């Protein structure tokens, strides 16, 4: 029976770093998937909120850029 190889501290650190990167990638994908499943994100200024800055400010396409008034639907504009 072969002896088990004991991991060095460097190997343990590398494994921990890889697992952390995998968790981060999985959470990022889950967040992207959840946003795609939800309705189009809107507020009184934005027609479509594409995302948020690290400071929490939304960015995307404004209603003004779409030629709409706040909360006006596309059907109402045609």
PyMOL Python script that loads the backbone (N, CA, C, O; Angstrom):
from pymol import cmd

cmd.read_pdbstr("""\
ATOM      1  N   UNK A   1       0.850  -1.180   0.000  1.00  0.00           N
ATOM      2  CA  UNK A   1       0.000   0.000   0.000  1.00  0.00           C
ATOM      3  C   UNK A   1       0.892   1.239   0.000  1.00  0.00           C
ATOM      4  O   UNK A   1       1.846   1.320   0.774  1.00  0.00           O
ATOM      5  N   UNK A   2       0.590   2.184  -0.850  1.00  0.00           N
ATOM      6  CA  UNK A   2       1.416   3.388  -0.984  1.00  0.00           C
ATOM      7  C   UNK A   2       1.116   4.371   0.142  1.00  0.00           C
ATOM      8  O   UNK A   2      -0.010   4.470   0.630  1.00  0.00           O
ATOM      9  N   UNK A   3       2.160   5.093   0.534  1.00  0.00           N
ATOM     10  CA  UNK A   3       1.989   6.109   1.568  1.00  0.00           C
ATOM     11  C   UNK A   3       1.300   7.331   0.970  1.00  0.00           C
ATOM     12  O   UNK A   3       1.496   7.658  -0.200  1.00  0.00           O
ATOM     13  N   UNK A   4       0.495   7.999   1.786  1.00  0.00           N
ATOM     14  CA  UNK A   4      -0.154   9.239   1.358  1.00  0.00           C
ATOM     15  C   UNK A   4       0.860  10.362   1.387  1.00  0.00           C
ATOM     16  O   UNK A   4       1.668  10.463   2.311  1.00  0.00           O
ATOM     17  N   UNK A   5       0.812  11.202   0.372  1.00  0.00           N
ATOM     18  CA  UNK A   5       1.707  12.358   0.296  1.00  0.00           C
ATOM     19  C   UNK A   5       1.151  13.473   1.168  1.00  0.00           C
ATOM     20  O   UNK A   5       0.012  13.902   0.984  1.00  0.00           O
ATOM     21  N   UNK A   6       1.952  13.942   2.116  1.00  0.00           N
ATOM     22  CA  UNK A   6       1.524  15.077   2.940  1.00  0.00           C
ATOM     23  C   UNK A   6       1.749  16.352   2.153  1.00  0.00           C
ATOM     24  O   UNK A   6       2.810  16.551   1.562  1.00  0.00           O
ATOM     25  N   UNK A   7       0.750  17.207   2.149  1.00  0.00           N
ATOM     26  CA  UNK A   7       0.859  18.464   1.410  1.00  0.00           C
ATOM     27  C   UNK A   7       1.716  19.454   2.182  1.00  0.00           C
ATOM     28  O   UNK A   7       1.644  19.569   3.406  1.00  0.00           O
ATOM     29  N   UNK A   8       2.525  20.158   1.414  1.00  0.00           N
ATOM     30  CA  UNK A   8       3.346  21.210   2.012  1.00  0.00           C
ATOM     31  C   UNK A   8       2.472  22.424   2.249  1.00  0.00           C
ATOM     32  O   UNK A   8       1.386  22.514   1.678  1.00  0.00           O
ATOM     33  N   UNK A   9       2.910  23.355   3.069  1.00  0.00           N
ATOM     34  CA  UNK A   9       2.129  24.588   3.262  1.00  0.00           C
ATOM     35  C   UNK A   9       1.880  25.339   1.957  1.00  0.00           C
ATOM     36  O   UNK A   9       0.831  25.959   1.780  1.00  0.00           O
ATOM     37  N   UNK A  10       2.850  25.280   1.043  1.00  0.00           N
ATOM     38  CA  UNK A  10       2.677  25.940  -0.257  1.00  0.00           C
ATOM     39  C   UNK A  10       1.574  25.266  -1.066  1.00  0.00           C
ATOM     40  O   UNK A  10       0.770  25.939  -1.711  1.00  0.00           O
ATOM     41  N   UNK A  11       1.540  23.933  -1.029  1.00  0.00           N
ATOM     42  CA  UNK A  11       0.502  23.200  -1.755  1.00  0.00           C
ATOM     43  C   UNK A  11      -0.871  23.481  -1.154  1.00  0.00           C
ATOM     44  O   UNK A  11      -1.851  23.665  -1.877  1.00  0.00           O
ATOM     45  N   UNK A  12      -0.930  23.513   0.175  1.00  0.00           N
ATOM     46  CA  UNK A  12      -2.201  23.817   0.845  1.00  0.00           C
ATOM     47  C   UNK A  12      -2.683  25.218   0.484  1.00  0.00           C
ATOM     48  O   UNK A  12      -3.874  25.423   0.249  1.00  0.00           O
ATOM     49  N   UNK A  13      -1.768  26.180   0.437  1.00  0.00           N
ATOM     50  CA  UNK A  13      -2.126  27.559   0.084  1.00  0.00           C
ATOM     51  C   UNK A  13      -2.615  27.627  -1.356  1.00  0.00           C
ATOM     52  O   UNK A  13      -3.565  28.350  -1.657  1.00  0.00           O
ATOM     53  N   UNK A  14      -1.969  26.878  -2.251  1.00  0.00           N
ATOM     54  CA  UNK A  14      -2.372  26.871  -3.655  1.00  0.00           C
ATOM     55  C   UNK A  14      -3.768  26.275  -3.819  1.00  0.00           C
ATOM     56  O   UNK A  14      -4.581  26.783  -4.591  1.00  0.00           O
ATOM     57  N   UNK A  15      -4.039  25.198  -3.090  1.00  0.00           N
ATOM     58  CA  UNK A  15      -5.361  24.561  -3.147  1.00  0.00           C
ATOM     59  C   UNK A  15      -6.422  25.514  -2.603  1.00  0.00           C
ATOM     60  O   UNK A  15      -7.497  25.652  -3.186  1.00  0.00           O
ATOM     61  N   UNK A  16      -6.118  26.168  -1.485  1.00  0.00           N
ATOM     62  CA  UNK A  16      -7.073  27.112  -0.889  1.00  0.00           C
ATOM     63  C   UNK A  16      -7.347  28.266  -1.849  1.00  0.00           C
ATOM     64  O   UNK A  16      -8.489  28.702  -1.993  1.00  0.00           O
ATOM     65  N   UNK A  17      -6.296  28.759  -2.506  1.00  0.00           N
ATOM     66  CA  UNK A  17      -6.464  29.869  -3.456  1.00  0.00           C
ATOM     67  C   UNK A  17      -7.333  29.436  -4.634  1.00  0.00           C
ATOM     68  O   UNK A  17      -8.201  30.188  -5.077  1.00  0.00           O
ATOM     69  N   UNK A  18      -7.100  28.225  -5.140  1.00  0.00           N
ATOM     70  CA  UNK A  18      -7.888  27.710  -6.258  1.00  0.00           C
ATOM     71  C   UNK A  18      -9.357  27.549  -5.867  1.00  0.00           C
ATOM     72  O   UNK A  18     -10.249  27.894  -6.641  1.00  0.00           O
ATOM     73  N   UNK A  19      -9.604  27.027  -4.675  1.00  0.00           N
ATOM     74  CA  UNK A  19     -10.991  26.860  -4.211  1.00  0.00           C
ATOM     75  C   UNK A  19     -11.683  28.211  -4.063  1.00  0.00           C
ATOM     76  O   UNK A  19     -12.859  28.353  -4.399  1.00  0.00           O
ATOM     77  N   UNK A  20     -10.949  29.200  -3.560  1.00  0.00           N
ATOM     78  CA  UNK A  20     -11.510  30.545  -3.399  1.00  0.00           C
ATOM     79  C   UNK A  20     -11.877  31.133  -4.763  1.00  0.00           C
ATOM     80  O   UNK A  20     -12.937  31.741  -4.917  1.00  0.00           O
ATOM     81  N   UNK A  21     -10.991  30.947  -5.756  1.00  0.00           N
ATOM     82  CA  UNK A  21     -11.275  31.444  -7.102  1.00  0.00           C
ATOM     83  C   UNK A  21     -12.490  30.739  -7.700  1.00  0.00           C
ATOM     84  O   UNK A  21     -13.304  31.370  -8.375  1.00  0.00           O
ATOM     85  N   UNK A  22     -12.614  29.439  -7.457  1.00  0.00           N
ATOM     86  CA  UNK A  22     -13.760  28.686  -7.964  1.00  0.00           C
ATOM     87  C   UNK A  22     -15.061  29.164  -7.322  1.00  0.00           C
ATOM     88  O   UNK A  22     -16.073  29.316  -8.007  1.00  0.00           O
ATOM     89  N   UNK A  23     -15.036  29.403  -6.000  1.00  0.00           N
ATOM     90  CA  UNK A  23     -16.236  29.915  -5.309  1.00  0.00           C
ATOM     91  C   UNK A  23     -16.622  31.276  -5.854  1.00  0.00           C
ATOM     92  O   UNK A  23     -17.798  31.542  -6.102  1.00  0.00           O
ATOM     93  N   UNK A  24     -15.622  32.146  -6.043  1.00  0.00           N
ATOM     94  CA  UNK A  24     -15.883  33.495  -6.558  1.00  0.00           C
ATOM     95  C   UNK A  24     -16.486  33.425  -7.958  1.00  0.00           C
ATOM     96  O   UNK A  24     -17.437  34.148  -8.256  1.00  0.00           O
ATOM     97  N   UNK A  25     -15.947  32.569  -8.816  1.00  0.00           N
ATOM     98  CA  UNK A  25     -16.464  32.411 -10.176  1.00  0.00           C
ATOM     99  C   UNK A  25     -17.890  31.866 -10.155  1.00  0.00           C
ATOM    100  O   UNK A  25     -18.740  32.309 -10.927  1.00  0.00           O
ATOM    101  N   UNK A  26     -18.150  30.894  -9.262  1.00  0.00           N
ATOM    102  CA  UNK A  26     -19.504  30.324  -9.162  1.00  0.00           C
ATOM    103  C   UNK A  26     -20.506  31.373  -8.694  1.00  0.00           C
ATOM    104  O   UNK A  26     -21.609  31.462  -9.233  1.00  0.00           O
ATOM    105  N   UNK A  27     -20.120  32.181  -7.676  1.00  0.00           N
ATOM    106  CA  UNK A  27     -21.027  33.238  -7.194  1.00  0.00           C
ATOM    107  C   UNK A  27     -21.288  34.276  -8.280  1.00  0.00           C
ATOM    108  O   UNK A  27     -22.412  34.756  -8.426  1.00  0.00           O
ATOM    109  N   UNK A  28     -20.256  34.624  -9.037  1.00  0.00           N
ATOM    110  CA  UNK A  28     -20.406  35.600 -10.115  1.00  0.00           C
ATOM    111  C   UNK A  28     -21.381  35.075 -11.173  1.00  0.00           C
ATOM    112  O   UNK A  28     -22.245  35.811 -11.651  1.00  0.00           O
ATOM    113  N   UNK A  29     -21.233  33.801 -11.531  1.00  0.00           N
ATOM    114  CA  UNK A  29     -22.127  33.194 -12.517  1.00  0.00           C
ATOM    115  C   UNK A  29     -23.551  33.128 -11.983  1.00  0.00           C
ATOM    116  O   UNK A  29     -24.498  33.422 -12.713  1.00  0.00           O
ATOM    117  N   UNK A  30     -23.715  32.749 -10.722  1.00  0.00           N
ATOM    118  CA  UNK A  30     -25.052  32.687 -10.124  1.00  0.00           C
ATOM    119  C   UNK A  30     -25.706  34.063 -10.130  1.00  0.00           C
ATOM    120  O   UNK A  30     -26.897  34.187 -10.418  1.00  0.00           O
ATOM    121  N   UNK A  31     -24.933  35.091  -9.814  1.00  0.00           N
ATOM    122  CA  UNK A  31     -25.464  36.456  -9.819  1.00  0.00           C
ATOM    123  C   UNK A  31     -25.909  36.839 -11.221  1.00  0.00           C
ATOM    124  O   UNK A  31     -26.996  37.387 -11.403  1.00  0.00           O
ATOM    125  N   UNK A  32     -25.070  36.552 -12.213  1.00  0.00           N
ATOM    126  CA  UNK A  32     -25.415  36.856 -13.609  1.00  0.00           C
ATOM    127  C   UNK A  32     -26.671  36.111 -14.019  1.00  0.00           C
ATOM    128  O   UNK A  32     -27.560  36.690 -14.644  1.00  0.00           O
ATOM    129  N   UNK A  33     -26.755  34.827 -13.673  1.00  0.00           N
ATOM    130  CA  UNK A  33     -27.910  34.012 -14.026  1.00  0.00           C
ATOM    131  C   UNK A  33     -29.182  34.534 -13.353  1.00  0.00           C
ATOM    132  O   UNK A  33     -30.240  34.590 -13.979  1.00  0.00           O
ATOM    133  N   UNK A  34     -29.074  34.916 -12.077  1.00  0.00           N
ATOM    134  CA  UNK A  34     -30.235  35.432 -11.354  1.00  0.00           C
ATOM    135  C   UNK A  34     -30.720  36.744 -11.956  1.00  0.00           C
ATOM    136  O   UNK A  34     -31.927  36.963 -12.060  1.00  0.00           O
ATOM    137  N   UNK A  35     -29.797  37.624 -12.357  1.00  0.00           N
ATOM    138  CA  UNK A  35     -30.196  38.877 -12.980  1.00  0.00           C
ATOM    139  C   UNK A  35     -30.891  38.623 -14.307  1.00  0.00           C
ATOM    140  O   UNK A  35     -31.846  39.318 -14.655  1.00  0.00           O
ATOM    141  N   UNK A  36     -30.418  37.632 -15.047  1.00  0.00           N
ATOM    142  CA  UNK A  36     -31.025  37.321 -16.340  1.00  0.00           C
ATOM    143  C   UNK A  36     -32.439  36.772 -16.162  1.00  0.00           C
ATOM    144  O   UNK A  36     -33.290  36.978 -17.026  1.00  0.00           O
ATOM    145  N   UNK A  37     -32.701  36.079 -15.061  1.00  0.00           N
ATOM    146  CA  UNK A  37     -34.018  35.489 -14.817  1.00  0.00           C
ATOM    147  C   UNK A  37     -35.040  36.526 -14.376  1.00  0.00           C
ATOM    148  O   UNK A  37     -36.235  36.366 -14.623  1.00  0.00           O
ATOM    149  N   UNK A  38     -34.577  37.585 -13.725  1.00  0.00           N
ATOM    150  CA  UNK A  38     -35.499  38.597 -13.215  1.00  0.00           C
ATOM    151  C   UNK A  38     -36.047  39.444 -14.361  1.00  0.00           C
ATOM    152  O   UNK A  38     -35.542  39.405 -15.483  1.00  0.00           O
ATOM    153  N   UNK A  39     -37.075  40.199 -14.054  1.00  0.00           N
ATOM    154  CA  UNK A  39     -37.600  41.136 -15.022  1.00  0.00           C
ATOM    155  C   UNK A  39     -36.539  42.187 -15.322  1.00  0.00           C
ATOM    156  O   UNK A  39     -35.551  42.317 -14.599  1.00  0.00           O
ATOM    157  N   UNK A  40     -36.758  42.926 -16.392  1.00  0.00           N
ATOM    158  CA  UNK A  40     -35.829  44.001 -16.724  1.00  0.00           C
ATOM    159  C   UNK A  40     -35.789  44.969 -15.555  1.00  0.00           C
ATOM    160  O   UNK A  40     -36.829  45.422 -15.077  1.00  0.00           O
ATOM    161  N   UNK A  41     -34.598  45.280 -15.103  1.00  0.00           N
ATOM    162  CA  UNK A  41     -34.437  46.195 -13.986  1.00  0.00           C
ATOM    163  C   UNK A  41     -34.665  47.628 -14.465  1.00  0.00           C
ATOM    164  O   UNK A  41     -34.025  48.079 -15.415  1.00  0.00           O
ATOM    165  N   UNK A  42     -35.577  48.340 -13.807  1.00  0.00           N
ATOM    166  CA  UNK A  42     -35.917  49.694 -14.179  1.00  0.00           C
ATOM    167  C   UNK A  42     -36.108  50.534 -12.928  1.00  0.00           C
ATOM    168  O   UNK A  42     -36.315  50.008 -11.834  1.00  0.00           O
ATOM    169  N   UNK A  43     -36.036  51.835 -13.101  1.00  0.00           N
ATOM    170  CA  UNK A  43     -36.452  52.775 -12.073  1.00  0.00           C
ATOM    171  C   UNK A  43     -36.985  54.008 -12.783  1.00  0.00           C
ATOM    172  O   UNK A  43     -37.181  53.974 -13.998  1.00  0.00           O
ATOM    173  N   UNK A  44     -37.225  55.093 -12.062  1.00  0.00           N
ATOM    174  CA  UNK A  44     -37.824  56.260 -12.704  1.00  0.00           C
ATOM    175  C   UNK A  44     -36.863  56.975 -13.653  1.00  0.00           C
ATOM    176  O   UNK A  44     -37.305  57.802 -14.451  1.00  0.00           O
ATOM    177  N   UNK A  45     -35.579  56.683 -13.592  1.00  0.00           N
ATOM    178  CA  UNK A  45     -34.611  57.339 -14.469  1.00  0.00           C
ATOM    179  C   UNK A  45     -34.126  56.411 -15.576  1.00  0.00           C
ATOM    180  O   UNK A  45     -33.914  56.846 -16.707  1.00  0.00           O
ATOM    181  N   UNK A  46     -33.951  55.125 -15.248  1.00  0.00           N
ATOM    182  CA  UNK A  46     -33.384  54.187 -16.207  1.00  0.00           C
ATOM    183  C   UNK A  46     -34.450  53.294 -16.826  1.00  0.00           C
ATOM    184  O   UNK A  46     -35.285  52.723 -16.126  1.00  0.00           O
ATOM    185  N   UNK A  47     -34.407  53.181 -18.156  1.00  0.00           N
ATOM    186  CA  UNK A  47     -35.253  52.244 -18.880  1.00  0.00           C
ATOM    187  C   UNK A  47     -34.733  50.828 -18.653  1.00  0.00           C
ATOM    188  O   UNK A  47     -35.507  49.889 -18.470  1.00  0.00           O
ATOM    189  N   UNK A  48     -33.410  50.693 -18.667  1.00  0.00           N
ATOM    190  CA  UNK A  48     -32.772  49.403 -18.429  1.00  0.00           C
ATOM    191  C   UNK A  48     -31.526  49.624 -17.592  1.00  0.00           C
ATOM    192  O   UNK A  48     -30.632  50.376 -17.982  1.00  0.00           O
ATOM    193  N   UNK A  49     -31.467  48.970 -16.445  1.00  0.00           N
ATOM    194  CA  UNK A  49     -30.285  49.058 -15.589  1.00  0.00           C
ATOM    195  C   UNK A  49     -29.408  47.859 -15.920  1.00  0.00           C
ATOM    196  O   UNK A  49     -29.768  46.716 -15.640  1.00  0.00           O
ATOM    197  N   UNK A  50     -28.243  48.136 -16.525  1.00  0.00           N
ATOM    198  CA  UNK A  50     -27.338  47.068 -16.943  1.00  0.00           C
ATOM    199  C   UNK A  50     -26.551  46.513 -15.760  1.00  0.00           C
ATOM    200  O   UNK A  50     -26.149  45.349 -15.764  1.00  0.00           O
ATOM    201  N   UNK A  51     -26.332  47.352 -14.748  1.00  0.00           N
ATOM    202  CA  UNK A  51     -25.576  46.912 -13.593  1.00  0.00           C
ATOM    203  C   UNK A  51     -25.365  48.051 -12.630  1.00  0.00           C
ATOM    204  O   UNK A  51     -25.983  49.109 -12.749  1.00  0.00           O
ATOM    205  N   UNK A  52     -24.490  47.830 -11.678  1.00  0.00           N
ATOM    206  CA  UNK A  52     -24.208  48.826 -10.653  1.00  0.00           C
ATOM    207  C   UNK A  52     -22.701  48.971 -10.491  1.00  0.00           C
ATOM    208  O   UNK A  52     -21.964  47.990 -10.581  1.00  0.00           O
ATOM    209  N   UNK A  53     -22.250  50.191 -10.254  1.00  0.00           N
ATOM    210  CA  UNK A  53     -20.839  50.418  -9.994  1.00  0.00           C
ATOM    211  C   UNK A  53     -20.485  49.861  -8.626  1.00  0.00           C
ATOM    212  O   UNK A  53     -21.372  49.490  -7.856  1.00  0.00           O
ATOM    213  N   UNK A  54     -19.193  49.798  -8.317  1.00  0.00           N
ATOM    214  CA  UNK A  54     -18.775  49.287  -7.012  1.00  0.00           C
ATOM    215  C   UNK A  54     -19.310  50.169  -5.884  1.00  0.00           C
ATOM    216  O   UNK A  54     -19.446  49.708  -4.751  1.00  0.00           O
ATOM    217  N   UNK A  55     -19.613  51.431  -6.185  1.00  0.00           N
ATOM    218  CA  UNK A  55     -20.182  52.335  -5.193  1.00  0.00           C
ATOM    219  C   UNK A  55     -21.696  52.226  -5.084  1.00  0.00           C
ATOM    220  O   UNK A  55     -22.305  52.873  -4.232  1.00  0.00           O
ATOM    221  N   UNK A  56     -22.317  51.404  -5.950  1.00  0.00           N
ATOM    222  CA  UNK A  56     -23.755  51.183  -5.873  1.00  0.00           C
ATOM    223  C   UNK A  56     -24.587  52.032  -6.816  1.00  0.00           C
ATOM    224  O   UNK A  56     -25.814  51.936  -6.799  1.00  0.00           O
ATOM    225  N   UNK A  57     -23.952  52.866  -7.644  1.00  0.00           N
ATOM    226  CA  UNK A  57     -24.698  53.705  -8.591  1.00  0.00           C
ATOM    227  C   UNK A  57     -25.098  52.868  -9.810  1.00  0.00           C
ATOM    228  O   UNK A  57     -24.272  52.138 -10.357  1.00  0.00           O
ATOM    229  N   UNK A  58     -26.375  52.972 -10.240  1.00  0.00           N
ATOM    230  CA  UNK A  58     -26.802  52.201 -11.398  1.00  0.00           C
ATOM    231  C   UNK A  58     -26.268  52.806 -12.692  1.00  0.00           C
ATOM    232  O   UNK A  58     -26.002  54.006 -12.764  1.00  0.00           O
ATOM    233  N   UNK A  59     -26.113  51.959 -13.717  1.00  0.00           N
ATOM    234  CA  UNK A  59     -25.778  52.448 -15.047  1.00  0.00           C
ATOM    235  C   UNK A  59     -26.550  51.632 -16.064  1.00  0.00           C
ATOM    236  O   UNK A  59     -26.897  50.476 -15.822  1.00  0.00           O
ATOM    237  N   UNK A  60     -26.815  52.252 -17.209  1.00  0.00           N
ATOM    238  CA  UNK A  60     -27.571  51.577 -18.252  1.00  0.00           C
ATOM    239  C   UNK A  60     -28.145  52.590 -19.211  1.00  0.00           C
ATOM    240  O   UNK A  60     -27.546  53.639 -19.446  1.00  0.00           O
ATOM    241  N   UNK A  61     -29.319  52.281 -19.776  1.00  0.00           N
ATOM    242  CA  UNK A  61     -29.990  53.136 -20.753  1.00  0.00           C
ATOM    243  C   UNK A  61     -31.062  53.937 -20.032  1.00  0.00           C
ATOM    244  O   UNK A  61     -31.947  53.370 -19.391  1.00  0.00           O
ATOM    245  N   UNK A  62     -30.977  55.259 -20.143  1.00  0.00           N
ATOM    246  CA  UNK A  62     -31.974  56.100 -19.463  1.00  0.00           C
ATOM    247  C   UNK A  62     -33.259  56.156 -20.284  1.00  0.00           C
ATOM    248  O   UNK A  62     -33.265  55.878 -21.484  1.00  0.00           O
ATOM    249  N   UNK A  63     -34.339  56.521 -19.609  1.00  0.00           N
ATOM    250  CA  UNK A  63     -35.622  56.689 -20.298  1.00  0.00           C
ATOM    251  C   UNK A  63     -35.531  57.825 -21.310  1.00  0.00           C
ATOM    252  O   UNK A  63     -36.138  57.763 -22.379  1.00  0.00           O
ATOM    253  N   UNK A  64     -34.776  58.853 -20.971  1.00  0.00           N
ATOM    254  CA  UNK A  64     -34.598  59.990 -21.883  1.00  0.00           C
ATOM    255  C   UNK A  64     -33.927  59.532 -23.175  1.00  0.00           C
ATOM    256  O   UNK A  64     -34.310  59.963 -24.263  1.00  0.00           O
ATOM    257  N   UNK A  65     -32.926  58.660 -23.057  1.00  0.00           N
ATOM    258  CA  UNK A  65     -32.259  58.131 -24.249  1.00  0.00           C
ATOM    259  C   UNK A  65     -33.218  57.310 -25.105  1.00  0.00           C
ATOM    260  O   UNK A  65     -33.043  57.214 -26.320  1.00  0.00           O
ATOM    261  N   UNK A  66     -34.220  56.727 -24.480  1.00  0.00           N
ATOM    262  CA  UNK A  66     -35.229  55.946 -25.199  1.00  0.00           C
ATOM    263  C   UNK A  66     -36.382  56.817 -25.685  1.00  0.00           C
ATOM    264  O   UNK A  66     -37.271  56.329 -26.382  1.00  0.00           O
ATOM    265  N   UNK A  67     -36.379  58.104 -25.325  1.00  0.00           N
ATOM    266  CA  UNK A  67     -37.463  58.997 -25.716  1.00  0.00           C
ATOM    267  C   UNK A  67     -38.723  58.791 -24.903  1.00  0.00           C
ATOM    268  O   UNK A  67     -39.821  59.061 -25.391  1.00  0.00           O
ATOM    269  N   UNK A  68     -38.588  58.316 -23.663  1.00  0.00           N
ATOM    270  CA  UNK A  68     -39.727  58.034 -22.802  1.00  0.00           C
ATOM    271  C   UNK A  68     -39.740  58.965 -21.596  1.00  0.00           C
ATOM    272  O   UNK A  68     -38.701  59.470 -21.170  1.00  0.00           O
ATOM    273  N   UNK A  69     -40.928  59.181 -21.058  1.00  0.00           N
ATOM    274  CA  UNK A  69     -41.075  59.881 -19.787  1.00  0.00           C
ATOM    275  C   UNK A  69     -40.954  58.850 -18.679  1.00  0.00           C
ATOM    276  O   UNK A  69     -41.097  57.656 -18.939  1.00  0.00           O
ATOM    277  N   UNK A  70     -40.693  59.283 -17.441  1.00  0.00           N
ATOM    278  CA  UNK A  70     -40.599  58.309 -16.348  1.00  0.00           C
ATOM    279  C   UNK A  70     -41.832  57.402 -16.287  1.00  0.00           C
ATOM    280  O   UNK A  70     -42.968  57.878 -16.289  1.00  0.00           O
ATOM    281  N   UNK A  71     -41.590  56.098 -16.232  1.00  0.00           N
ATOM    282  CA  UNK A  71     -42.579  55.033 -16.112  1.00  0.00           C
ATOM    283  C   UNK A  71     -43.494  54.891 -17.321  1.00  0.00           C
ATOM    284  O   UNK A  71     -44.488  54.169 -17.242  1.00  0.00           O
ATOM    285  N   UNK A  72     -43.197  55.551 -18.431  1.00  0.00           N
ATOM    286  CA  UNK A  72     -43.987  55.380 -19.652  1.00  0.00           C
ATOM    287  C   UNK A  72     -43.591  54.062 -20.315  1.00  0.00           C
ATOM    288  O   UNK A  72     -42.405  53.745 -20.403  1.00  0.00           O
ATOM    289  N   UNK A  73     -44.575  53.294 -20.780  1.00  0.00           N
ATOM    290  CA  UNK A  73     -44.276  52.034 -21.443  1.00  0.00           C
ATOM    291  C   UNK A  73     -43.969  52.261 -22.913  1.00  0.00           C
ATOM    292  O   UNK A  73     -44.333  53.286 -23.489  1.00  0.00           O
ATOM    293  N   UNK A  74     -43.306  51.307 -23.500  1.00  0.00           N
ATOM    294  CA  UNK A  74     -42.994  51.402 -24.928  1.00  0.00           C
ATOM    295  C   UNK A  74     -44.265  51.434 -25.769  1.00  0.00           C
ATOM    296  O   UNK A  74     -44.338  52.175 -26.749  1.00  0.00           O
ATOM    297  N   UNK A  75     -45.275  50.635 -25.393  1.00  0.00           N
ATOM    298  CA  UNK A  75     -46.524  50.590 -26.153  1.00  0.00           C
ATOM    299  C   UNK A  75     -47.220  51.955 -26.171  1.00  0.00           C
ATOM    300  O   UNK A  75     -47.818  52.341 -27.175  1.00  0.00           O
ATOM    301  N   UNK A  76     -47.135  52.678 -25.051  1.00  0.00           N
ATOM    302  CA  UNK A  76     -47.772  53.986 -24.959  1.00  0.00           C
ATOM    303  C   UNK A  76     -47.091  54.990 -25.879  1.00  0.00           C
ATOM    304  O   UNK A  76     -47.713  55.964 -26.304  1.00  0.00           O
ATOM    305  N   UNK A  77     -45.822  54.764 -26.188  1.00  0.00           N
ATOM    306  CA  UNK A  77     -45.034  55.703 -26.975  1.00  0.00           C
ATOM    307  C   UNK A  77     -45.249  55.513 -28.461  1.00  0.00           C
ATOM    308  O   UNK A  77     -44.921  56.413 -29.235  1.00  0.00           O
ATOM    309  N   UNK A  78     -45.786  54.380 -28.898  1.00  0.00           N
ATOM    310  CA  UNK A  78     -45.967  54.102 -30.335  1.00  0.00           C
ATOM    311  C   UNK A  78     -47.149  54.795 -30.909  1.00  0.00           C
ATOM    312  O   UNK A  78     -47.428  54.658 -32.100  1.00  0.00           O
TER     313      UNK A  78
END
""", "prot")
cmd.dss("prot")
cmd.show_as("cartoon", "prot")
cmd.util.cbc("prot")
cmd.orient("prot")
